């Protein structure tokens, strides 16, 4: 052994392997292999695509053994560091090991023609599956080719990716804010901005293009959340601007004004109320799983540029009765003043126990904020905790799988530049497992892919509407919406013209 250096304990072992392994003897190293992506010590769904990886260790030949039972490993031999396992063998392994462990032994052959075996990687296979597909927008970084984008769907059980809609099919208009009702790909919506602007709604086989703007509301709907009944969508209506800054945050997206509305998908009716159309900025609505409440964030009025950028958001809740279109009372759930953080992107687990949200120093558009973290509120006990998944880089937008155990979130942790989707398992006590990045067929994919994954949403299957069907609707005129007869239209007109006196009256 060498003094003053890192000590490796080498134990000579002789082992016979089946399944086409050619290794008969090797030295065992008391350290784990350096692999990328980091698929070590994680929990994985039993239906996830193969976790292919690259071995970042010097060698001339490489071998990986995957097994739940050491007697029957699946052996992958490679002359390069890239390890790609057969997909059918992989899924058979996961099925056999559901609820137990998956083991990976990594072997590297040195230039001296000697094999080394690293410590065994041990990953858990959960009982619970993850929703089979992930929908996301792919967009270039910053202002480089920003208008070349699309919304895509990836089969998480394989490596198949398909477009839902690409903006090259309709003169490169802006395309954003896709959302689904209860993770159901048959009930979806997305926005088209500027050229051919409107909201596309797919509802159980029927596609429509609608305009959710009325004469009594600030704008068309922006950030969406489907009601559990699949017939209503809560939106914020915003006046949004982008600002260039110095320091760690180079770009800020902020709203000057914002209110809330509820849109009736079947009847094309918009409801709002003076309670959620105030001088404050009401934003990012999300329904409770029972459909009785809308959770949202709210910040003080933005009278100046600094107000828009530096303002912090509270987490509020308001009742809404979809039968009577009656708005209830407002409750403050989390105060930014008490937390000394701005709160954004609330999402509630399907069973209603946990509310996941982002925290940042200011604002709500957290993808540009390196200081952004993800926290969890136990709605039963009121306990708040920062999740174990956070990194020094941006950890932002998140969504739950329909079963409530798995969730996906956006993170720049790989390089600090590009947003990638990561997955984690949330147990019954609110503890999150070590996250892992979206698997790719080519282990070196993330080294060269320079687009961002934006708004990852888990869905239970493939979107049934073809890009051509959706494009045809994009090119049509939008169906207008009407305001609910119960809305105080005189107030809304004054509010939009900034003529309302919001001060309390005795």
DRENDO-1510 file (C-alpha; in Angstrom, 1 decimal, always signed):
<recs>
REC; n; res; u; v; w
REC; 1; UNK; +0.0; +0.0; +0.0 .
REC; 2; UNK; +1.2; +3.5; -0.8 .
REC; 3; UNK; +1.5; +6.1; +2.0 .
REC; 4; UNK; +0.0; +9.6; +1.6 .
REC; 5; UNK; -2.5; +8.5; -1.2 .
REC; 6; UNK; -5.9; +7.0; -1.4 .
REC; 7; UNK; -5.9; +3.5; -0.2 .
REC; 8; UNK; -7.6; +0.8; -2.3 .
REC; 9; UNK; -8.2; -2.6; -0.8 .
REC; 10; UNK; -7.8; -5.2; -3.5 .
REC; 11; UNK; -9.1; -8.6; -2.9 .
REC; 12; UNK; -8.4; -11.3; -5.4 .
REC; 13; UNK; -11.4; -13.4; -6.2 .
REC; 14; UNK; -12.1; -16.1; -8.6 .
REC; 15; UNK; -15.7; -16.4; -9.8 .
REC; 16; UNK; -17.4; -18.3; -12.6 .
REC; 17; UNK; -20.2; -16.4; -14.4 .
REC; 18; UNK; -23.0; -17.6; -16.6 .
REC; 19; UNK; -25.0; -15.6; -19.1 .
REC; 20; UNK; -22.1; -15.1; -21.6 .
REC; 21; UNK; -19.7; -13.4; -19.1 .
REC; 22; UNK; -16.1; -14.0; -20.1 .
REC; 23; UNK; -14.7; -12.9; -16.7 .
REC; 24; UNK; -13.2; -15.7; -14.7 .
REC; 25; UNK; -11.1; -13.7; -12.2 .
REC; 26; UNK; -10.9; -10.1; -11.0 .
REC; 27; UNK; -9.7; -7.8; -8.3 .
REC; 28; UNK; -12.4; -6.2; -6.2 .
REC; 29; UNK; -12.2; -2.5; -5.4 .
REC; 30; UNK; -13.8; -1.0; -2.3 .
REC; 31; UNK; -15.4; +1.9; -4.1 .
REC; 32; UNK; -18.4; +2.4; -6.3 .
REC; 33; UNK; -17.9; +3.0; -10.0 .
REC; 34; UNK; -18.2; +6.6; -11.4 .
REC; 35; UNK; -21.1; +6.3; -13.8 .
REC; 36; UNK; -23.2; +8.9; -15.6 .
REC; 37; UNK; -26.0; +9.5; -15.2 .
REC; 38; UNK; -25.9; +8.8; -11.5 .
REC; 39; UNK; -28.1; +5.8; -11.2 .
REC; 40; UNK; -26.8; +4.7; -7.8 .
REC; 41; UNK; -28.8; +4.4; -4.5 .
REC; 42; UNK; -32.1; +5.3; -6.1 .
REC; 43; UNK; -35.6; +4.1; -6.2 .
REC; 44; UNK; -37.1; +3.3; -9.6 .
REC; 45; UNK; -40.6; +2.5; -10.9 .
REC; 46; UNK; -41.1; -1.1; -12.1 .
REC; 47; UNK; -42.1; +0.2; -15.6 .
REC; 48; UNK; -39.2; +2.7; -16.3 .
REC; 49; UNK; -37.1; +2.5; -19.4 .
REC; 50; UNK; -33.6; +1.0; -19.1 .
REC; 51; UNK; -31.1; +3.0; -17.0 .
REC; 52; UNK; -28.3; +3.1; -19.6 .
REC; 53; UNK; -25.2; +4.7; -18.4 .
REC; 54; UNK; -21.5; +5.5; -19.2 .
REC; 55; UNK; -18.7; +4.2; -17.0 .
REC; 56; UNK; -16.3; +7.0; -16.3 .
REC; 57; UNK; -13.4; +4.7; -15.4 .
REC; 58; UNK; -10.2; +4.1; -17.4 .
REC; 59; UNK; -10.3; +0.7; -19.2 .
REC; 60; UNK; -10.2; -1.2; -22.5 .
REC; 61; UNK; -13.3; -3.4; -21.9 .
REC; 62; UNK; -16.4; -3.0; -19.8 .
REC; 63; UNK; -19.0; -5.3; -18.4 .
REC; 64; UNK; -22.2; -4.7; -16.3 .
REC; 65; UNK; -24.2; -7.4; -14.6 .
REC; 66; UNK; -27.8; -6.5; -13.7 .
REC; 67; UNK; -29.7; -8.9; -11.4 .
REC; 68; UNK; -32.3; -9.4; -8.7 .
REC; 69; UNK; -31.0; -12.9; -8.2 .
REC; 70; UNK; -27.2; -13.3; -8.5 .
REC; 71; UNK; -27.6; -16.7; -10.1 .
REC; 72; UNK; -29.3; -15.2; -13.2 .
REC; 73; UNK; -27.6; -11.9; -14.2 .
REC; 74; UNK; -28.2; -10.0; -17.4 .
REC; 75; UNK; -24.8; -9.4; -18.7 .
REC; 76; UNK; -23.9; -6.4; -20.9 .
REC; 77; UNK; -20.4; -6.5; -22.4 .
REC; 78; UNK; -19.0; -3.5; -24.2 .
REC; 79; UNK; -15.8; -2.4; -25.9 .
REC; 80; UNK; -16.8; +1.2; -25.0 .
REC; 81; UNK; -17.8; +2.7; -21.6 .
REC; 82; UNK; -21.4; +3.0; -22.7 .
REC; 83; UNK; -23.7; +0.3; -21.2 .
REC; 84; UNK; -27.0; -0.3; -22.9 .
REC; 85; UNK; -29.2; -3.1; -21.7 .
REC; 86; UNK; -31.7; -5.0; -23.8 .
REC; 87; UNK; -35.1; -3.4; -23.2 .
REC; 88; UNK; -37.1; -6.7; -23.0 .
REC; 89; UNK; -34.6; -8.2; -20.6 .
REC; 90; UNK; -34.6; -5.1; -18.5 .
REC; 91; UNK; -38.4; -5.1; -18.1 .
REC; 92; UNK; -38.3; -8.8; -17.2 .
REC; 93; UNK; -35.8; -8.0; -14.5 .
REC; 94; UNK; -37.9; -5.2; -13.0 .
REC; 95; UNK; -41.1; -7.4; -13.1 .
REC; 96; UNK; -39.3; -10.1; -11.2 .
REC; 97; UNK; -37.8; -7.7; -8.7 .
REC; 98; UNK; -40.8; -5.5; -8.1 .
REC; 99; UNK; -40.8; -4.5; -4.4 .
REC; 100; UNK; -37.2; -5.6; -3.9 .
REC; 101; UNK; -33.7; -4.6; -5.1 .
REC; 102; UNK; -32.0; -4.3; -8.4 .
REC; 103; UNK; -28.2; -4.9; -8.2 .
REC; 104; UNK; -25.6; -3.8; -10.8 .
REC; 105; UNK; -22.0; -5.1; -10.8 .
REC; 106; UNK; -19.6; -3.0; -12.9 .
REC; 107; UNK; -16.4; -4.5; -14.2 .
REC; 108; UNK; -13.6; -2.7; -16.0 .
REC; 109; UNK; -10.6; -4.3; -17.8 .
REC; 110; UNK; -7.3; -2.5; -17.4 .
REC; 111; UNK; -4.6; -2.0; -20.0 .
REC; 112; UNK; -2.7; -4.7; -18.2 .
REC; 113; UNK; -5.5; -7.1; -19.2 .
REC; 114; UNK; -6.8; -7.4; -15.6 .
REC; 115; UNK; -10.4; -7.1; -14.6 .
REC; 116; UNK; -11.5; -5.0; -11.7 .
REC; 117; UNK; -14.9; -5.2; -10.0 .
REC; 118; UNK; -16.4; -2.2; -8.2 .
REC; 119; UNK; -18.7; -2.3; -5.3 .
REC; 120; UNK; -22.2; -3.4; -6.1 .
REC; 121; UNK; -24.7; -0.7; -6.9 .
REC; 122; UNK; -28.0; -1.3; -5.1 .
REC; 123; UNK; -31.3; +0.3; -6.3 .
REC; 124; UNK; -34.8; -0.3; -5.0 .
REC; 125; UNK; -37.7; -1.3; -7.4 .
REC; 126; UNK; -41.0; +0.2; -6.1 .
REC; 127; UNK; -44.3; -1.6; -6.2 .
REC; 128; UNK; -46.0; +1.4; -7.6 .
REC; 129; UNK; -45.7; +2.3; -11.3 .
REC; 130; UNK; -45.2; +5.8; -12.7 .
REC; 131; UNK; -47.6; +7.1; -15.3 .
REC; 132; UNK; -46.4; +5.8; -18.6 .
REC; 133; UNK; -45.8; +9.1; -20.4 .
REC; 134; UNK; -44.3; +12.5; -19.9 .
REC; 135; UNK; -45.3; +15.6; -21.7 .
REC; 136; UNK; -43.0; +18.6; -21.9 .
REC; 137; UNK; -42.0; +21.6; -24.1 .
REC; 138; UNK; -38.5; +21.6; -25.6 .
REC; 139; UNK; -37.2; +25.1; -26.0 .
REC; 140; UNK; -33.7; +26.6; -26.7 .
REC; 141; UNK; -31.9; +28.5; -24.0 .
REC; 142; UNK; -32.6; +32.3; -23.6 .
REC; 143; UNK; -33.0; +34.1; -26.8 .
REC; 144; UNK; -31.1; +31.8; -29.1 .
REC; 145; UNK; -33.6; +30.3; -31.7 .
REC; 146; UNK; -36.3; +30.7; -29.0 .
REC; 147; UNK; -39.1; +30.5; -31.6 .
REC; 148; UNK; -38.1; +27.0; -32.7 .
REC; 149; UNK; -40.0; +24.9; -30.1 .
REC; 150; UNK; -42.6; +22.2; -29.6 .
REC; 151; UNK; -44.5; +20.2; -27.1 .
REC; 152; UNK; -43.6; +16.5; -27.0 .
REC; 153; UNK; -44.5; +13.3; -25.3 .
REC; 154; UNK; -42.1; +10.6; -24.2 .
REC; 155; UNK; -43.0; +7.0; -23.4 .
REC; 156; UNK; -41.3; +6.5; -20.0 .
REC; 157; UNK; -41.3; +2.7; -20.5 .
REC; 158; UNK; -39.3; +3.0; -23.8 .
REC; 159; UNK; -37.3; +5.7; -25.4 .
REC; 160; UNK; -40.0; +6.7; -27.9 .
REC; 161; UNK; -40.6; +10.4; -28.2 .
REC; 162; UNK; -43.4; +11.9; -30.4 .
REC; 163; UNK; -44.5; +15.5; -31.0 .
REC; 164; UNK; -47.8; +16.7; -29.7 .
REC; 165; UNK; -47.4; +19.9; -31.7 .
REC; 166; UNK; -44.4; +21.7; -33.2 .
REC; 167; UNK; -44.7; +25.4; -33.9 .
REC; 168; UNK; -42.9; +25.0; -37.3 .
REC; 169; UNK; -46.3; +23.7; -38.5 .
REC; 170; UNK; -48.0; +27.1; -38.0 .
REC; 171; UNK; -45.5; +29.8; -38.8 .
REC; 172; UNK; -43.5; +29.6; -35.6 .
REC; 173; UNK; -46.0; +31.1; -33.3 .
REC; 174; UNK; -45.4; +30.7; -29.5 .
REC; 175; UNK; -46.6; +27.5; -27.9 .
REC; 176; UNK; -46.9; +26.9; -24.2 .
REC; 177; UNK; -48.8; +26.0; -21.0 .
REC; 178; UNK; -49.9; +22.4; -21.7 .
REC; 179; UNK; -52.1; +20.9; -19.0 .
REC; 180; UNK; -54.1; +17.7; -18.4 .
REC; 181; UNK; -57.1; +16.8; -16.3 .
REC; 182; UNK; -56.2; +14.2; -13.7 .
REC; 183; UNK; -53.2; +13.1; -15.8 .
REC; 184; UNK; -55.6; +12.1; -18.5 .
REC; 185; UNK; -54.1; +12.5; -22.0 .
REC; 186; UNK; -57.7; +12.6; -23.5 .
REC; 187; UNK; -58.4; +15.9; -21.6 .
REC; 188; UNK; -55.7; +18.3; -22.5 .
REC; 189; UNK; -55.1; +21.9; -23.3 .
REC; 190; UNK; -52.3; +24.2; -24.6 .
REC; 191; UNK; -52.0; +27.8; -25.6 .
REC; 192; UNK; -51.0; +29.3; -28.9 .
REC; 193; UNK; -49.7; +32.9; -28.7 .
REC; 194; UNK; -49.4; +35.7; -31.2 .
REC; 195; UNK; -49.8; +34.1; -34.6 .
REC; 196; UNK; -53.0; +32.1; -34.7 .
REC; 197; UNK; -53.5; +32.8; -31.0 .
REC; 198; UNK; -56.0; +30.9; -28.9 .
REC; 199; UNK; -56.4; +28.0; -26.5 .
REC; 200; UNK; -56.6; +24.5; -27.9 .
REC; 201; UNK; -58.7; +22.1; -25.8 .
REC; 202; UNK; -58.9; +18.4; -26.4 .
REC; 203; UNK; -61.8; +16.8; -24.6 .
REC; 204; UNK; -62.5; +13.1; -25.0 .
REC; 205; UNK; -61.9; +13.0; -28.7 .
REC; 206; UNK; -63.1; +16.4; -29.6 .
REC; 207; UNK; -60.7; +19.4; -30.2 .
REC; 208; UNK; -61.7; +23.0; -30.1 .
REC; 209; UNK; -59.9; +26.4; -30.3 .
REC; 210; UNK; -61.4; +28.9; -27.9 .
REC; 211; UNK; -60.7; +32.5; -26.8 .
REC; 212; UNK; -61.0; +32.8; -23.1 .
REC; 213; UNK; -60.7; +36.6; -23.1 .
REC; 214; UNK; -63.9; +38.6; -22.5 .
REC; 215; UNK; -64.6; +42.3; -22.3 .
REC; 216; UNK; -64.5; +42.1; -18.6 .
REC; 217; UNK; -61.3; +40.2; -18.0 .
REC; 218; UNK; -57.6; +41.3; -18.3 .
REC; 219; UNK; -56.5; +38.8; -20.9 .
REC; 220; UNK; -57.0; +35.3; -22.1 .
REC; 221; UNK; -56.2; +32.5; -19.7 .
REC; 222; UNK; -52.5; +31.9; -18.9 .
REC; 223; UNK; -51.5; +29.5; -16.2 .
REC; 224; UNK; -54.1; +26.6; -16.1 .
REC; 225; UNK; -55.4; +24.0; -13.7 .
REC; 226; UNK; -58.1; +21.5; -14.6 .
REC; 227; UNK; -60.9; +20.9; -12.1 .
REC; 228; UNK; -61.2; +17.2; -11.1 .
REC; 229; UNK; -64.5; +16.9; -13.0 .
REC; 230; UNK; -62.7; +17.6; -16.3 .
REC; 231; UNK; -65.2; +20.3; -17.2 .
REC; 232; UNK; -63.7; +23.4; -15.8 .
REC; 233; UNK; -60.3; +25.1; -15.9 .
REC; 234; UNK; -59.0; +27.7; -13.5 .
REC; 235; UNK; -56.7; +30.2; -15.1 .
REC; 236; UNK; -54.7; +33.2; -14.1 .
REC; 237; UNK; -55.1; +36.2; -16.5 .
REC; 238; UNK; -51.9; +38.1; -16.6 .
REC; 239; UNK; -50.0; +41.1; -18.0 .
REC; 240; UNK; -46.5; +39.6; -18.1 .
REC; 241; UNK; -43.2; +41.1; -19.0 .
REC; 242; UNK; -39.5; +40.0; -19.2 .
REC; 243; UNK; -36.7; +42.0; -17.7 .
REC; 244; UNK; -32.9; +41.7; -18.0 .
REC; 245; UNK; -31.0; +42.0; -14.8 .
REC; 246; UNK; -27.4; +41.7; -13.5 .
REC; 247; UNK; -26.3; +39.2; -10.9 .
REC; 248; UNK; -27.2; +35.5; -10.6 .
REC; 249; UNK; -30.6; +36.0; -12.1 .
REC; 250; UNK; -30.1; +37.4; -15.6 .
REC; 251; UNK; -33.8; +37.2; -16.8 .
REC; 252; UNK; -36.9; +37.9; -14.7 .
REC; 253; UNK; -40.4; +37.1; -15.9 .
REC; 254; UNK; -42.9; +39.1; -13.8 .
REC; 255; UNK; -46.5; +40.0; -13.9 .
REC; 256; UNK; -47.7; +43.6; -13.7 .
REC; 257; UNK; -51.3; +42.7; -13.2 .
REC; 258; UNK; -53.0; +39.3; -12.7 .
REC; 259; UNK; -56.4; +37.9; -11.7 .
REC; 260; UNK; -58.1; +34.5; -11.6 .
REC; 261; UNK; -61.0; +33.1; -13.6 .
REC; 262; UNK; -62.8; +29.8; -14.0 .
REC; 263; UNK; -63.6; +28.6; -17.5 .
REC; 264; UNK; -66.5; +26.3; -18.2 .
REC; 265; UNK; -65.2; +24.0; -21.0 .
REC; 266; UNK; -68.6; +22.9; -22.3 .
REC; 267; UNK; -70.5; +26.1; -22.1 .
REC; 268; UNK; -67.7; +28.6; -22.9 .
REC; 269; UNK; -68.5; +30.7; -19.9 .
REC; 270; UNK; -66.0; +32.6; -17.7 .
REC; 271; UNK; -66.5; +33.4; -14.0 .
REC; 272; UNK; -64.5; +35.7; -11.8 .
REC; 273; UNK; -65.0; +37.8; -8.7 .
REC; 274; UNK; -63.8; +41.0; -7.0 .
REC; 275; UNK; -62.3; +38.6; -4.4 .
REC; 276; UNK; -59.7; +37.3; -7.0 .
REC; 277; UNK; -59.6; +40.4; -9.2 .
REC; 278; UNK; -58.0; +42.9; -6.9 .
REC; 279; UNK; -55.1; +45.3; -7.0 .
REC; 280; UNK; -52.9; +42.4; -5.8 .
REC; 281; UNK; -51.5; +40.0; -8.3 .
REC; 282; UNK; -53.4; +36.6; -8.1 .
REC; 283; UNK; -51.5; +33.9; -10.0 .
REC; 284; UNK; -50.8; +30.2; -10.5 .
REC; 285; UNK; -54.2; +28.6; -9.5 .
REC; 286; UNK; -54.5; +24.9; -8.7 .
REC; 287; UNK; -57.5; +22.9; -7.7 .
REC; 288; UNK; -57.7; +20.8; -4.6 .
REC; 289; UNK; -58.3; +17.1; -5.4 .
REC; 290; UNK; -61.9; +17.4; -4.0 .
REC; 291; UNK; -62.6; +20.3; -6.4 .
REC; 292; UNK; -63.8; +22.6; -3.6 .
REC; 293; UNK; -60.9; +25.0; -3.4 .
REC; 294; UNK; -58.5; +26.9; -5.6 .
REC; 295; UNK; -55.1; +27.4; -4.1 .
REC; 296; UNK; -53.1; +30.3; -5.7 .
REC; 297; UNK; -50.3; +32.7; -5.0 .
REC; 298; UNK; -50.8; +36.5; -4.5 .
REC; 299; UNK; -48.4; +39.4; -4.3 .
REC; 300; UNK; -48.7; +43.1; -3.6 .
REC; 301; UNK; -49.5; +45.6; -6.5 .
REC; 302; UNK; -46.7; +46.2; -8.9 .
REC; 303; UNK; -46.5; +49.9; -9.2 .
REC; 304; UNK; -42.9; +50.0; -10.3 .
REC; 305; UNK; -40.4; +47.7; -12.1 .
REC; 306; UNK; -38.8; +46.8; -8.8 .
REC; 307; UNK; -42.2; +45.9; -7.4 .
REC; 308; UNK; -42.7; +43.4; -10.2 .
REC; 309; UNK; -39.3; +41.8; -9.9 .
REC; 310; UNK; -38.7; +42.0; -6.1 .
REC; 311; UNK; -42.3; +41.3; -4.8 .
REC; 312; UNK; -42.9; +38.1; -2.8 .
REC; 313; UNK; -45.9; +35.8; -3.2 .
REC; 314; UNK; -48.2; +34.4; -0.4 .
REC; 315; UNK; -50.1; +31.1; -0.8 .
REC; 316; UNK; -53.8; +31.6; -0.5 .
REC; 317; UNK; -56.9; +29.5; -0.9 .
REC; 318; UNK; -60.5; +30.4; -1.9 .
REC; 319; UNK; -63.6; +28.2; -2.1 .
REC; 320; UNK; -65.4; +27.8; -5.4 .
REC; 321; UNK; -68.7; +26.0; -6.0 .
REC; 322; UNK; -68.9; +24.7; -9.6 .
REC; 323; UNK; -72.7; +24.1; -9.3 .
REC; 324; UNK; -73.5; +27.7; -8.4 .
REC; 325; UNK; -70.4; +29.5; -9.6 .
REC; 326; UNK; -70.1; +31.0; -6.1 .
REC; 327; UNK; -66.8; +32.2; -4.8 .
REC; 328; UNK; -66.1; +31.5; -1.1 .
REC; 329; UNK; -63.9; +33.0; +1.6 .
REC; 330; UNK; -60.1; +33.5; +1.3 .
REC; 331; UNK; -57.7; +31.8; +3.7 .
REC; 332; UNK; -53.9; +32.5; +3.9 .
REC; 333; UNK; -52.1; +29.1; +3.9 .
REC; 334; UNK; -48.5; +30.3; +3.9 .
REC; 335; UNK; -47.2; +33.8; +4.4 .
REC; 336; UNK; -44.1; +35.0; +2.5 .
REC; 337; UNK; -43.4; +37.4; +5.3 .
REC; 338; UNK; -43.2; +34.6; +7.9 .
REC; 339; UNK; -41.3; +32.3; +5.6 .
REC; 340; UNK; -39.1; +35.1; +4.2 .
REC; 341; UNK; -39.5; +33.5; +0.8 .
REC; 342; UNK; -41.6; +33.9; -2.2 .
REC; 343; UNK; -44.0; +31.0; -2.9 .
REC; 344; UNK; -44.8; +29.6; -6.3 .
REC; 345; UNK; -46.1; +26.7; -8.3 .
REC; 346; UNK; -48.3; +25.0; -5.7 .
REC; 347; UNK; -49.3; +21.4; -6.6 .
REC; 348; UNK; -51.4; +19.1; -4.4 .
REC; 349; UNK; -50.9; +15.3; -4.4 .
REC; 350; UNK; -53.8; +13.3; -5.8 .
REC; 351; UNK; -54.9; +12.1; -2.4 .
REC; 352; UNK; -54.8; +15.6; -1.0 .
REC; 353; UNK; -52.3; +15.1; +1.8 .
REC; 354; UNK; -49.3; +17.1; +0.6 .
REC; 355; UNK; -48.9; +20.4; -1.2 .
REC; 356; UNK; -45.6; +20.8; -3.0 .
REC; 357; UNK; -44.3; +24.3; -3.8 .
REC; 358; UNK; -41.3; +26.2; -4.9 .
REC; 359; UNK; -39.6; +28.9; -2.8 .
REC; 360; UNK; -37.3; +31.6; -4.0 .
REC; 361; UNK; -36.0; +35.0; -2.9 .
REC; 362; UNK; -38.6; +36.9; -5.0 .
REC; 363; UNK; -41.1; +36.6; -7.8 .
REC; 364; UNK; -42.8; +33.5; -9.1 .
REC; 365; UNK; -41.1; +32.5; -12.4 .
REC; 366; UNK; -38.5; +30.3; -10.7 .
REC; 367; UNK; -36.8; +28.6; -13.7 .
REC; 368; UNK; -34.2; +31.4; -13.9 .
REC; 369; UNK; -33.5; +31.4; -10.2 .
REC; 370; UNK; -30.5; +29.3; -9.0 .
REC; 371; UNK; -31.7; +29.7; -5.4 .
REC; 372; UNK; -35.1; +28.0; -6.1 .
REC; 373; UNK; -35.9; +25.0; -4.0 .
REC; 374; UNK; -38.9; +22.6; -3.6 .
REC; 375; UNK; -40.7; +22.3; -0.3 .
REC; 376; UNK; -43.6; +20.2; +1.0 .
REC; 377; UNK; -46.5; +21.3; +3.2 .
REC; 378; UNK; -48.4; +18.5; +5.0 .
REC; 379; UNK; -52.0; +19.8; +4.7 .
REC; 380; UNK; -53.1; +17.6; +7.6 .
REC; 381; UNK; -50.5; +18.6; +10.2 .
REC; 382; UNK; -49.3; +21.9; +8.8 .
REC; 383; UNK; -45.7; +20.8; +8.9 .
REC; 384; UNK; -43.4; +22.3; +6.3 .
REC; 385; UNK; -40.1; +20.8; +5.1 .
REC; 386; UNK; -37.6; +21.4; +2.4 .
REC; 387; UNK; -37.3; +18.2; +0.3 .
REC; 388; UNK; -34.2; +16.1; +0.2 .
REC; 389; UNK; -34.1; +16.4; -3.5 .
REC; 390; UNK; -32.9; +20.0; -3.6 .
REC; 391; UNK; -29.5; +20.9; -5.2 .
REC; 392; UNK; -27.3; +24.0; -5.4 .
REC; 393; UNK; -28.8; +24.7; -8.8 .
REC; 394; UNK; -32.4; +25.5; -9.9 .
REC; 395; UNK; -35.0; +22.9; -8.8 .
REC; 396; UNK; -38.3; +24.1; -10.0 .
REC; 397; UNK; -41.6; +23.1; -11.7 .
REC; 398; UNK; -43.0; +19.8; -10.5 .
REC; 399; UNK; -46.0; +17.5; -11.1 .
REC; 400; UNK; -47.4; +14.3; -9.5 .
REC; 401; UNK; -48.1; +11.0; -11.1 .
REC; 402; UNK; -51.7; +9.9; -10.9 .
REC; 403; UNK; -50.9; +7.4; -8.1 .
REC; 404; UNK; -49.5; +10.2; -5.9 .
REC; 405; UNK; -46.2; +8.4; -5.1 .
REC; 406; UNK; -44.0; +9.4; -8.0 .
REC; 407; UNK; -43.4; +13.0; -9.1 .
REC; 408; UNK; -41.2; +14.8; -11.7 .
REC; 409; UNK; -39.5; +18.1; -11.3 .
REC; 410; UNK; -37.3; +20.4; -13.4 .
REC; 411; UNK; -33.6; +20.8; -12.4 .
REC; 412; UNK; -30.4; +22.3; -13.8 .
REC; 413; UNK; -28.2; +20.3; -11.4 .
REC; 414; UNK; -26.4; +18.5; -14.2 .
REC; 415; UNK; -24.5; +21.5; -15.5 .
REC; 416; UNK; -26.3; +24.7; -14.2 .
REC; 417; UNK; -27.4; +25.6; -17.7 .
REC; 418; UNK; -30.0; +23.2; -19.1 .
REC; 419; UNK; -33.3; +22.1; -17.5 .
REC; 420; UNK; -33.8; +18.3; -17.3 .
REC; 421; UNK; -36.6; +16.2; -15.8 .
REC; 422; UNK; -35.8; +14.3; -12.7 .
REC; 423; UNK; -38.0; +11.7; -10.9 .
REC; 424; UNK; -38.4; +10.9; -7.2 .
REC; 425; UNK; -40.6; +8.8; -5.0 .
REC; 426; UNK; -42.6; +10.4; -2.1 .
REC; 427; UNK; -43.4; +8.0; +0.7 .
REC; 428; UNK; -46.3; +8.2; +3.2 .
REC; 429; UNK; -44.2; +10.3; +5.6 .
REC; 430; UNK; -43.3; +12.9; +3.0 .
REC; 431; UNK; -39.7; +11.7; +2.4 .
REC; 432; UNK; -38.4; +11.9; -1.1 .
REC; 433; UNK; -36.0; +9.4; -2.6 .
REC; 434; UNK; -32.8; +10.4; -4.3 .
REC; 435; UNK; -33.8; +11.7; -7.8 .
REC; 436; UNK; -32.7; +10.3; -11.1 .
REC; 437; UNK; -32.7; +12.0; -14.5 .
REC; 438; UNK; -35.0; +10.9; -17.4 .
REC; 439; UNK; -33.3; +7.8; -18.9 .
REC; 440; UNK; -32.1; +8.0; -22.5 .
REC; 441; UNK; -31.0; +5.3; -24.9 .
REC; 442; UNK; -27.7; +6.9; -25.5 .
REC; 443; UNK; -25.9; +7.5; -22.1 .
REC; 444; UNK; -24.1; +10.5; -23.5 .
REC; 445; UNK; -27.4; +12.2; -24.6 .
REC; 446; UNK; -27.2; +15.0; -22.0 .
REC; 447; UNK; -23.6; +15.9; -23.0 .
REC; 448; UNK; -24.8; +17.2; -26.4 .
REC; 449; UNK; -28.5; +18.0; -26.1 .
REC; 450; UNK; -28.9; +21.8; -25.7 .
REC; 451; UNK; -32.6; +22.3; -25.4 .
REC; 452; UNK; -34.5; +22.7; -22.1 .
REC; 453; UNK; -37.3; +20.5; -20.9 .
REC; 454; UNK; -40.1; +22.8; -19.8 .
REC; 455; UNK; -43.2; +22.1; -17.8 .
REC; 456; UNK; -42.9; +18.3; -17.3 .
REC; 457; UNK; -46.3; +16.8; -16.8 .
REC; 458; UNK; -46.9; +13.1; -16.1 .
REC; 459; UNK; -49.8; +11.5; -18.0 .
REC; 460; UNK; -51.3; +8.0; -18.0 .
REC; 461; UNK; -50.9; +7.3; -21.8 .
REC; 462; UNK; -50.2; +8.7; -25.2 .
REC; 463; UNK; -52.1; +11.9; -26.3 .
REC; 464; UNK; -54.7; +10.6; -28.8 .
REC; 465; UNK; -54.8; +13.7; -30.9 .
REC; 466; UNK; -52.3; +13.8; -33.8 .
REC; 467; UNK; -50.2; +16.9; -34.5 .
REC; 468; UNK; -52.1; +17.4; -37.8 .
REC; 469; UNK; -55.4; +17.4; -36.0 .
REC; 470; UNK; -54.3; +19.9; -33.5 .
REC; 471; UNK; -52.6; +22.1; -36.2 .
REC; 472; UNK; -55.9; +22.2; -38.2 .
REC; 473; UNK; -57.6; +23.6; -35.1 .
REC; 474; UNK; -54.8; +26.1; -34.5 .
REC; 475; UNK; -55.5; +27.5; -38.0 .
REC; 476; UNK; -59.2; +28.0; -37.3 .
REC; 477; UNK; -60.8; +31.0; -35.7 .
REC; 478; UNK; -61.2; +30.8; -32.0 .
REC; 479; UNK; -64.7; +30.3; -30.5 .
REC; 480; UNK; -65.5; +33.3; -28.3 .
REC; 481; UNK; -66.3; +33.0; -24.6 .
REC; 482; UNK; -69.0; +34.9; -22.6 .
REC; 483; UNK; -69.0; +36.2; -19.1 .
REC; 484; UNK; -71.1; +34.5; -16.4 .
REC; 485; UNK; -74.3; +36.5; -15.7 .
REC; 486; UNK; -73.4; +36.6; -11.9 .
REC; 487; UNK; -70.2; +38.5; -12.5 .
REC; 488; UNK; -70.2; +42.1; -11.3 .
REC; 489; UNK; -69.3; +43.6; -14.7 .
REC; 490; UNK; -69.4; +47.2; -13.5 .
REC; 491; UNK; -66.7; +46.4; -10.9 .
REC; 492; UNK; -64.7; +44.4; -13.5 .
REC; 493; UNK; -64.7; +47.4; -16.0 .
REC; 494; UNK; -63.6; +49.8; -13.2 .
REC; 495; UNK; -60.9; +47.2; -12.1 .
REC; 496; UNK; -59.5; +46.9; -15.6 .
REC; 497; UNK; -59.4; +50.7; -15.9 .
REC; 498; UNK; -57.8; +50.9; -12.5 .
REC; 499; UNK; -60.7; +53.0; -11.2 .
REC; 500; UNK; -61.6; +50.9; -8.2 .
REC; 501; UNK; -61.0; +52.2; -4.7 .
REC; 502; UNK; -59.6; +49.2; -2.9 .
REC; 503; UNK; -59.2; +50.9; +0.4 .
REC; 504; UNK; -61.3; +49.5; +3.3 .
REC; 505; UNK; -64.5; +51.4; +4.1 .
REC; 506; UNK; -66.2; +51.7; +7.4 .
</recs>
